[in-house]
Amino acid sequence: NLEKQIDDRSIKIDENQDKLNVVEDKVFKDFCKNLGIDNIRQYEEKQLSKQQEKAKKRLEFANHQSKLQSQLDFEKRRNTKGQVKKYEDQLVADEAGLAELEDEEKVQLESIERTQTALTEAIEERENFKGECEETEIELKEIKKILSDHIKEITKVQKLVNTQEVNLEQKRAERHGLLKSCKLQDIKLPLKQGSMDDIQNPTGTQTSEMDTESMSTSTELESMSSQAASKIYEKESKIILDYSGLDKDLKDFVDTKEIEHQLEVFEKKIESMLNTLQRITAPNMKAVEKLDTVKEKLQETTNEFEVARKKAKKAKNDFEAVQKKRFDRFMDAFEHVSAKIDEIYKHLANSPSAQAFLGPENPEEPYLDGVSYNCVAPGKRFRPMDNLSGGEKTVAALALLFAITVINRHHSLSLMRLMLHLTIQISIELPDTSASRLKKIHNVLSSP
């Protein structure tokens, strides 16, 4: 692991050096162009080699001068005038060469000073450019954060739109079934617009048999293509019912459950009337004598019905209160998990493009049915959960496990830590990068 970290650090240093070289090339572009060189590093290497060469020549000259001085002293001791004269002439020549070299050194020093001044200005310009780059990076991070928030909001709206589209399709199917049933039973509906002929049979046949009347509308619609069903819905949308004949109390119903309850009451009344008609035989001439007794029983039955109605209303209110409390508690937990699971899945996948979202199969009573869980792995398109690989399923399951565990953080801390220790056992089968991120999340969640 240490060698890998060193290699990663070396690669990162090389990348930063490359970026620095790119910036230096931009900063010293004009300077290098004036000098006729490719880049500033070539200039630095060339200047360094010149200085080293000068130092080497100066050292050789000093050694040579010292050697000549030693020879001169030796020759003086030998009292050889000819050789002294020769060496004096050579010394004069060497001093003249030294003067020329000193003049050349002054010229080179002046050139170096001018170059150093230009280099200092270029470095200052590079620092200013570096500061501008840092400010631009900060602005870019803010823009990315805003973009991420917008993407989350769009995803949330898309989920709501999909749910509403599914509900709308169900309501259209239910309306089609009711209209078809009325047509098959020859029930004349009051219409403002359209006619009963606009109601179509999905199978394209007309029948009045009882088994056909009781056939499930959803089963029939499944046998059709979506295009055929859309054409039927579009044609039936032109049918507008006339509700002006209904009582005001019936028009005020808003809740679906109240409407269904009232529908059941009407169906029971119709069934009772049909049974009564079937039982009717020849008129009973003694019925008038029993009328008073029947009226008394009717009054008693009415009183009992009123008491039962009040009890049923109270029971209904209690049931709706419990149902609302159950719905609120379920949705509080569900929304918390749904909000956390995407963040946790992104962290586990180490990619902002990863997505995880939950959706109730029954939006009205979500606790009665299942919850759909879908994930989009990094760099891949959307696929059903069954088509994901084993590792992707493991990461998705861990994200859901962590999201659920966060809810019980303060209520069941011991259970949460037990579940987190189990996830460490799972991390053994994961790659090193996924396992390290998993252990990091474990340390955060298990801390008090």
C-alpha positions as CSV (number, residue, x, y, z in Angstrom):
1,N,0.0,0.0,0.0
2,L,2.9,2.4,0.9
3,E,4.6,1.7,-2.5
4,K,1.3,2.3,-4.3
5,Q,0.8,5.6,-2.4
6,I,4.4,6.6,-3.3
7,D,3.8,5.8,-7.0
8,D,0.5,7.7,-6.9
9,R,2.2,10.6,-5.3
10,S,5.0,10.5,-8.0
11,I,2.4,10.4,-10.8
12,K,0.6,13.3,-9.2
13,I,3.9,15.3,-8.8
14,D,4.7,14.7,-12.5
15,E,1.2,15.8,-13.5
16,N,1.6,19.0,-11.4
17,Q,5.0,19.6,-13.0
18,D,3.6,19.2,-16.5
19,K,0.8,21.7,-15.6
20,L,3.5,24.1,-14.2
21,N,5.6,23.7,-17.4
22,V,2.5,24.6,-19.4
23,V,1.9,27.7,-17.3
24,E,5.6,28.7,-17.5
25,D,5.5,28.2,-21.3
26,K,2.5,30.6,-21.6
27,V,4.1,33.1,-19.2
28,F,7.6,33.1,-20.9
29,K,6.3,32.7,-24.4
30,D,7.4,36.2,-25.6
31,F,10.7,36.1,-23.6
32,C,11.7,32.8,-25.2
33,K,10.6,34.0,-28.6
34,N,12.9,37.1,-28.3
35,L,15.8,34.9,-27.4
36,G,15.0,32.3,-30.1
37,I,14.7,29.3,-27.7
38,D,11.9,26.8,-27.3
39,N,11.1,27.3,-23.5
40,I,12.5,28.8,-20.3
41,R,13.9,25.5,-19.1
42,Q,16.2,25.4,-22.2
43,Y,17.3,28.9,-21.4
44,E,18.1,28.0,-17.7
45,E,20.0,24.9,-18.8
46,K,22.0,26.9,-21.4
47,Q,22.8,29.8,-18.9
48,L,23.8,27.3,-16.3
49,S,26.2,25.5,-18.7
50,K,27.7,28.9,-19.6
51,Q,28.3,29.8,-16.0
52,Q,29.9,26.4,-15.3
53,E,32.1,26.8,-18.4
54,K,33.2,30.3,-17.3
55,A,34.0,29.0,-13.8
56,K,35.9,26.2,-15.3
57,K,38.0,28.5,-17.5
58,R,38.6,30.9,-14.6
59,L,39.8,28.0,-12.5
60,E,42.1,26.8,-15.4
61,F,43.4,30.3,-15.8
62,A,44.1,30.7,-12.1
63,N,45.9,27.3,-12.1
64,H,47.8,28.3,-15.1
65,Q,48.8,31.7,-13.6
66,S,49.9,29.9,-10.4
67,K,51.9,27.5,-12.4
68,L,53.6,30.3,-14.3
69,Q,54.3,32.2,-11.1
70,S,55.9,29.1,-9.7
71,Q,58.0,28.7,-12.9
72,L,58.9,32.4,-12.8
73,D,60.1,32.1,-9.2
74,F,62.1,29.0,-10.1
75,E,63.7,30.7,-13.1
76,K,64.6,33.7,-11.0
77,R,66.4,31.5,-8.6
78,R,68.2,30.0,-11.6
79,N,69.1,33.5,-12.8
80,T,68.1,32.8,-16.4
81,K,67.4,36.2,-18.0
82,G,66.4,34.9,-21.4
83,Q,63.7,32.6,-20.0
84,V,62.6,35.3,-17.6
85,K,62.1,37.7,-20.6
86,K,60.2,35.0,-22.4
87,Y,57.9,34.3,-19.5
88,E,57.5,38.1,-18.9
89,D,56.3,38.4,-22.5
90,Q,54.0,35.5,-22.0
91,L,52.7,37.0,-18.8
92,V,51.9,40.3,-20.5
93,A,50.0,38.3,-23.2
94,D,48.2,36.4,-20.6
95,E,47.3,39.5,-18.7
96,A,46.0,41.0,-21.9
97,G,43.9,37.9,-22.5
98,L,42.7,38.1,-18.9
99,A,41.6,41.7,-19.4
100,E,39.7,40.6,-22.5
101,L,38.0,37.8,-20.5
102,E,37.1,40.2,-17.7
103,D,35.5,42.6,-20.3
104,E,33.6,39.7,-21.7
105,E,32.6,38.7,-18.2
106,K,31.2,42.1,-17.5
107,V,29.2,42.0,-20.7
108,Q,27.9,38.5,-19.7
109,L,27.0,39.7,-16.2
110,E,25.1,42.7,-17.6
111,S,23.2,40.2,-19.9
112,I,22.5,38.0,-17.0
113,E,21.2,40.9,-14.9
114,R,18.9,41.9,-17.7
115,T,17.7,38.3,-18.1
116,Q,17.2,38.0,-14.3
117,T,15.1,41.1,-14.3
118,A,12.9,39.8,-17.1
119,L,12.7,36.4,-15.3
120,T,11.5,38.2,-12.1
121,E,8.8,40.0,-14.0
122,A,7.8,36.8,-15.7
123,I,7.6,35.0,-12.3
124,E,5.4,37.8,-10.9
125,E,3.2,37.6,-13.9
126,R,2.9,33.8,-13.4
127,E,2.0,34.3,-9.8
128,N,-0.8,36.7,-10.8
129,F,-2.0,34.2,-13.4
130,K,-1.9,31.5,-10.8
131,G,-4.1,33.6,-8.4
132,E,-6.6,34.1,-11.2
133,C,-6.7,30.4,-11.9
134,E,-7.4,29.6,-8.2
135,E,-10.3,32.1,-8.2
136,T,-11.6,30.5,-11.4
137,E,-11.5,27.1,-9.8
138,I,-13.4,28.3,-6.8
139,E,-16.1,29.8,-9.1
140,L,-16.2,26.5,-11.0
141,K,-16.8,24.5,-7.8
142,E,-19.7,26.8,-6.9
143,I,-21.2,26.3,-10.3
144,K,-20.8,22.5,-10.1
145,K,-22.5,22.5,-6.7
146,I,-25.5,24.6,-8.1
147,L,-25.7,22.2,-11.1
148,S,-25.8,19.2,-8.7
149,D,-28.6,20.7,-6.8
150,H,-30.5,21.4,-10.0
151,I,-30.0,17.8,-11.2
152,K,-31.3,16.5,-7.9
153,E,-34.4,18.7,-8.2
154,I,-35.0,17.6,-11.8
155,T,-34.7,13.9,-10.7
156,K,-37.2,14.5,-8.0
157,V,-39.7,16.2,-10.4
158,Q,-39.2,13.3,-12.9
159,K,-40.1,10.8,-10.3
160,L,-43.3,12.7,-9.4
161,V,-44.2,13.0,-13.1
162,N,-43.7,9.3,-13.7
163,T,-45.9,8.5,-10.6
164,Q,-48.6,10.8,-11.8
165,E,-48.5,9.4,-15.3
166,V,-49.0,5.9,-13.9
167,N,-51.9,7.1,-11.7
168,L,-53.5,8.8,-14.7
169,E,-53.2,5.7,-16.8
170,Q,-54.9,3.6,-14.1
171,K,-57.8,6.2,-13.8
172,R,-58.3,6.1,-17.6
173,A,-58.4,2.3,-17.5
174,E,-61.0,2.4,-14.6
175,R,-63.1,4.9,-16.5
176,H,-63.0,2.8,-19.6
177,G,-64.1,-0.2,-17.6
178,L,-67.1,1.6,-16.0
179,L,-68.2,3.0,-19.4
180,K,-68.0,-0.4,-21.0
181,S,-69.9,-2.0,-18.2
182,C,-72.7,0.6,-18.5
183,K,-72.8,0.0,-22.3
184,L,-73.0,-3.8,-21.9
185,Q,-75.7,-3.6,-19.2
186,D,-77.6,-1.1,-21.4
187,I,-77.5,1.6,-18.8
188,K,-78.3,5.0,-20.3
189,L,-75.9,7.6,-18.9
190,P,-76.7,11.4,-18.9
191,L,-74.2,12.9,-21.3
192,K,-73.3,16.6,-22.0
193,Q,-71.1,15.6,-25.0
194,G,-70.5,12.4,-26.9
195,S,-72.6,9.3,-27.2
196,M,-72.6,5.7,-26.0
197,D,-71.4,4.6,-29.4
198,D,-68.0,6.2,-28.6
199,I,-67.4,3.5,-26.0
200,Q,-65.4,0.7,-27.6
201,N,-64.7,-2.9,-26.7
202,P,-60.9,-3.4,-26.6
203,T,-61.3,-6.8,-28.2
204,G,-63.5,-5.3,-31.0
205,T,-66.5,-7.6,-30.3
206,Q,-69.9,-6.9,-28.8
207,T,-71.4,-9.3,-26.3
208,S,-73.9,-9.3,-23.5
209,E,-73.0,-12.5,-21.7
210,M,-72.4,-12.3,-18.0
211,D,-68.9,-13.8,-18.1
212,T,-67.9,-11.1,-20.6
213,E,-69.4,-8.3,-18.4
214,S,-67.4,-9.5,-15.4
215,M,-64.1,-9.7,-17.3
216,S,-61.3,-7.6,-15.8
217,T,-60.6,-4.4,-17.6
218,S,-57.0,-4.4,-16.7
219,T,-56.6,-7.9,-18.3
220,E,-58.2,-6.8,-21.5
221,L,-56.1,-3.7,-21.7
222,E,-52.9,-5.7,-21.2
223,S,-53.8,-7.7,-24.4
224,M,-53.9,-4.5,-26.4
225,S,-50.9,-2.4,-27.6
226,S,-50.4,0.9,-26.0
227,Q,-51.2,2.6,-29.3
228,A,-54.6,0.9,-29.4
229,A,-55.4,1.8,-25.8
230,S,-54.4,5.4,-26.4
231,K,-56.8,5.6,-29.3
232,I,-59.7,4.2,-27.2
233,Y,-58.9,6.7,-24.3
234,E,-58.7,9.6,-26.8
235,K,-62.1,8.7,-28.3
236,E,-63.7,8.2,-24.8
237,S,-62.2,11.5,-23.6
238,K,-64.8,13.3,-25.8
239,I,-67.6,11.8,-23.6
240,I,-68.6,14.3,-20.9
241,L,-71.0,13.1,-18.3
242,D,-73.8,15.3,-16.9
243,Y,-73.7,15.4,-13.1
244,S,-76.4,18.0,-12.7
245,G,-78.9,15.4,-11.6
246,L,-76.9,14.3,-8.6
247,D,-77.6,15.5,-5.0
248,K,-75.4,18.2,-3.7
249,D,-73.9,15.9,-1.0
250,L,-72.7,13.5,-3.6
251,K,-71.1,16.3,-5.6
252,D,-69.1,17.4,-2.6
253,F,-67.2,14.1,-2.3
254,V,-63.5,14.6,-2.8
255,D,-61.8,11.6,-1.0
256,T,-61.6,8.5,-3.2
257,K,-62.5,6.2,-0.3
258,E,-65.7,8.1,0.4
259,I,-66.7,7.8,-3.2
260,E,-65.9,4.0,-3.2
261,H,-67.9,3.6,0.0
262,Q,-70.9,5.4,-1.5
263,L,-70.6,3.3,-4.6
264,E,-70.8,0.2,-2.5
265,V,-73.9,1.5,-0.8
266,F,-75.6,2.1,-4.2
267,E,-74.6,-1.4,-5.4
268,K,-76.1,-3.0,-2.3
269,K,-79.3,-1.0,-2.8
270,I,-79.5,-2.1,-6.4
271,E,-78.9,-5.7,-5.4
272,S,-81.5,-5.5,-2.7
273,M,-84.0,-4.0,-5.1
274,L,-83.3,-6.8,-7.6
275,N,-83.8,-9.5,-5.0
276,T,-87.0,-7.8,-3.9
277,L,-88.3,-7.8,-7.5
278,Q,-87.5,-11.5,-7.8
279,R,-89.4,-12.3,-4.6
280,I,-92.5,-10.4,-5.5
281,T,-95.5,-12.7,-6.1
282,A,-99.3,-12.1,-6.2
283,P,-100.5,-9.1,-4.1
284,N,-101.3,-9.8,-0.5
285,M,-104.8,-8.4,0.3
286,K,-104.0,-8.5,4.0
287,A,-100.9,-6.3,3.7
288,V,-102.9,-3.2,4.9
289,E,-103.5,-4.9,8.2
290,K,-99.8,-5.5,8.7
291,L,-98.8,-2.0,7.6
292,D,-98.9,-0.5,11.2
293,T,-96.7,-3.4,12.5
294,V,-94.3,-2.9,9.6
295,K,-94.1,0.9,10.3
296,E,-93.3,0.3,13.9
297,K,-90.5,-2.2,12.9
298,L,-89.4,0.3,10.3
299,Q,-89.1,3.0,13.0
300,E,-87.1,0.7,15.2
301,T,-84.9,-0.3,12.3
302,T,-84.4,3.3,11.5
303,N,-83.3,4.1,15.0
304,E,-81.0,1.1,15.1
305,F,-79.6,2.2,11.7
306,E,-78.9,5.7,13.0
307,V,-77.1,4.4,16.0
308,A,-75.1,2.0,13.8
309,R,-74.4,4.8,11.4
310,K,-72.9,7.0,14.1
311,K,-70.8,4.1,15.3
312,A,-69.6,3.4,11.8
313,K,-68.8,7.1,11.3
314,K,-66.8,7.2,14.5
315,A,-65.0,3.9,13.6
316,K,-64.3,5.4,10.2
317,N,-62.8,8.6,11.7
318,D,-60.7,6.5,14.1
319,F,-59.6,4.3,11.2
320,E,-58.7,7.3,9.0
321,A,-56.7,8.8,11.9
322,V,-54.7,5.7,12.4
323,Q,-54.3,5.3,8.7
324,K,-53.0,8.9,8.4
325,K,-50.6,8.4,11.3
326,R,-49.3,5.1,9.7
327,F,-48.9,6.9,6.3
328,D,-47.0,9.8,7.9
329,R,-44.7,7.6,9.9
330,F,-44.0,5.4,6.9
331,M,-43.4,8.4,4.5
332,D,-41.1,10.1,7.1
333,A,-38.9,7.1,7.2
334,F,-39.2,6.5,3.4
335,E,-38.4,10.1,2.5
336,H,-35.4,10.1,4.8
337,V,-34.1,6.9,3.3
338,S,-34.8,8.1,-0.2
339,A,-32.9,11.4,0.5
340,K,-29.9,9.7,2.0
341,I,-29.5,6.6,-0.3
342,D,-28.4,8.6,-3.3
343,E,-25.7,10.5,-1.4
344,I,-24.4,7.3,0.2
345,Y,-24.5,5.4,-3.1
346,K,-22.5,8.2,-4.8
347,H,-20.0,8.1,-1.9
348,L,-19.6,4.3,-2.1
349,A,-19.3,4.4,-5.9
350,N,-16.9,7.4,-5.7
351,S,-18.6,9.0,-8.6
352,P,-21.1,12.0,-8.8
353,S,-22.7,10.3,-11.9
354,A,-24.0,7.4,-9.8
355,Q,-27.7,7.5,-9.0
356,A,-29.9,5.6,-6.5
357,F,-33.6,6.2,-6.0
358,L,-36.6,4.6,-4.3
359,G,-40.2,4.7,-5.4
360,P,-43.4,3.3,-3.7
361,E,-45.4,1.0,-5.9
362,N,-48.6,2.2,-4.2
363,P,-48.4,6.0,-3.7
364,E,-51.7,6.2,-1.8
365,E,-51.0,3.4,0.7
366,P,-47.3,2.6,0.2
367,Y,-47.1,0.4,3.3
368,L,-49.4,-2.2,1.6
369,D,-47.2,-2.9,-1.4
370,G,-43.5,-3.0,-2.2
371,V,-40.9,-0.3,-2.9
372,S,-39.0,-0.2,-6.2
373,Y,-35.2,0.3,-5.8
374,N,-33.1,1.2,-8.8
375,C,-29.5,2.2,-9.3
376,V,-27.5,3.7,-12.1
377,A,-23.9,2.5,-11.9
378,P,-21.1,5.0,-12.7
379,G,-20.5,5.3,-16.5
380,K,-23.5,3.0,-17.3
381,R,-27.0,3.5,-18.5
382,F,-30.1,2.6,-16.5
383,R,-30.7,-1.1,-16.1
384,P,-33.0,-3.2,-13.9
385,M,-31.6,-4.3,-10.6
386,D,-31.6,-7.9,-11.8
387,N,-29.2,-7.1,-14.6
388,L,-26.5,-5.5,-12.4
389,S,-23.3,-7.3,-11.7
390,G,-22.6,-9.0,-8.3
391,G,-20.4,-6.1,-7.1
392,E,-22.9,-3.5,-8.2
393,K,-25.7,-5.3,-6.4
394,T,-23.4,-5.5,-3.3
395,V,-22.7,-1.7,-3.3
396,A,-26.5,-1.0,-3.9
397,A,-27.4,-3.2,-1.0
398,L,-24.9,-1.6,1.3
399,A,-26.2,1.9,0.3
400,L,-29.7,0.8,1.3
401,L,-28.4,-0.8,4.5
402,F,-26.6,2.4,5.5
403,A,-29.6,4.6,4.6
404,I,-31.9,2.5,6.8
405,T,-29.3,2.4,9.6
406,V,-29.1,6.2,9.8
407,I,-32.8,6.4,10.7
408,N,-32.3,4.2,13.8
409,R,-29.0,5.9,14.8
410,H,-30.4,7.3,18.1
411,H,-33.0,4.6,18.7
412,S,-31.0,1.4,18.2
413,L,-27.3,2.3,18.3
414,S,-26.3,-1.3,19.2
415,L,-28.2,-2.7,16.3
416,M,-26.6,-0.2,14.0
417,R,-23.1,-1.1,15.1
418,L,-23.8,-4.8,14.7
419,M,-25.0,-4.2,11.1
420,L,-21.9,-2.1,10.4
421,H,-19.6,-4.9,11.7
422,L,-21.4,-7.3,9.4
423,T,-20.7,-4.9,6.4
424,I,-16.9,-5.1,7.3
425,Q,-17.1,-8.8,6.6
426,I,-18.8,-8.1,3.3
427,S,-16.0,-5.6,2.4
428,I,-13.4,-8.4,2.4
429,E,-14.9,-9.6,-1.0
430,L,-14.8,-6.0,-2.4
431,P,-11.8,-4.3,-4.2
432,D,-9.4,-2.3,-2.1
433,T,-10.8,1.1,-3.2
434,S,-14.5,0.1,-2.4
435,A,-13.4,-1.6,0.9
436,S,-11.5,1.5,2.0
437,R,-14.5,3.8,1.3
438,L,-16.8,1.3,3.1
439,K,-14.5,1.3,6.2
440,K,-14.4,5.1,6.2
441,I,-18.2,5.2,6.2
442,H,-18.2,2.6,9.0
443,N,-15.9,4.8,11.1
444,V,-18.1,7.9,10.6
445,L,-21.4,6.1,11.4
446,S,-20.1,4.1,14.4
447,S,-18.6,7.2,16.1
448,P,-20.7,8.4,19.1
